[in-house]
Amino acid sequence: MTAIPLATWLLVALAQTTPAVPAPKAATPVPRSETLESLIRSELAFSKASVEKGMREAFLTFLDDDGIVFRPHATNGKQLWRARSRRPRR
């Protein structure tokens, strides 16, 4: 049988005698701004377009002409997606 260090016994004893801490109260939801709502609508529209039309068309529709993507370095997003070949829909 191996000896259990005194520090281990003390930690076990302390854990059993420490009162339970009440769970923190739920945070009050922060009202969403119109800017955030607009971003959410755009993200959902992009997602829907990617499913219906494919990723290439979704990016070409939603990227700004000056939009930048990283592949792995910063490059013009529209130029990158225009250069990609169209994939057949499944």
C-alpha positions in Angstrom: 0.0 0.0 0.0 1.3 3.5 -0.8 1.2 6.4 1.5 -1.0 9.3 0.6 0.6 12.7 1.3 -0.9 14.8 4.0 -1.6 17.6 1.5 -3.9 15.3 -0.5 -5.9 14.5 2.7 -6.1 18.2 3.5 -7.5 19.0 0.0 -10.1 16.3 0.2 -11.2 17.4 3.6 -11.3 21.1 2.5 -13.4 20.1 -0.6 -15.9 18.3 1.5 -16.3 21.2 3.9 -16.4 24.1 1.4 -20.0 25.4 0.9 -21.4 25.1 -2.6 -21.2 28.3 -4.6 -24.5 29.3 -6.1 -24.7 29.4 -9.9 -24.2 32.8 -11.4 -27.4 34.6 -12.6 -28.1 34.6 -16.3 -26.9 37.7 -18.1 -29.5 40.1 -19.2 -29.8 39.9 -23.0 -28.4 43.0 -24.7 -30.8 44.5 -27.3 -29.5 44.1 -30.8 -28.7 47.2 -32.8 -30.0 47.8 -36.3 -26.4 47.4 -37.5 -26.2 43.9 -35.9 -29.6 43.0 -37.3 -28.5 44.1 -40.8 -25.3 41.9 -40.5 -27.4 38.9 -39.4 -29.8 39.4 -42.4 -26.8 39.6 -44.8 -25.2 36.5 -43.4 -28.4 34.5 -43.7 -29.0 35.8 -47.2 -25.4 34.8 -48.2 -25.9 31.3 -46.6 -29.2 30.8 -48.5 -27.5 32.0 -51.8 -24.6 29.6 -51.3 -27.0 26.6 -51.0 -29.3 27.7 -53.9 -26.6 29.0 -56.3 -23.3 27.6 -55.1 -20.4 29.2 -53.2 -18.9 30.9 -56.3 -22.1 32.7 -57.2 -22.8 33.6 -53.6 -19.4 35.2 -53.2 -19.6 37.0 -56.5 -23.0 38.4 -55.4 -22.1 39.5 -51.9 -18.4 40.5 -52.1 -17.7 44.2 -52.7 -15.6 45.0 -55.7 -12.8 46.0 -53.4 -13.4 43.1 -50.9 -10.4 41.2 -49.8 -10.1 37.5 -49.0 -7.1 35.7 -47.6 -5.9 32.6 -49.6 -3.4 32.6 -47.8 -2.4 36.2 -48.5 -4.7 39.2 -49.0 -6.1 39.2 -52.5 -9.1 40.8 -54.3 -12.0 38.5 -53.5 -14.1 39.1 -56.7 -11.1 38.5 -58.9 -10.3 35.3 -57.1 -13.9 33.9 -57.3 -14.3 35.0 -60.9 -11.2 33.0 -61.8 -12.6 29.8 -60.2 -14.3 27.5 -62.5 -18.0 26.8 -62.1 -18.6 23.4 -60.4 -21.5 21.4 -61.5 -24.4 21.4 -59.0 -25.0 18.1 -57.2 
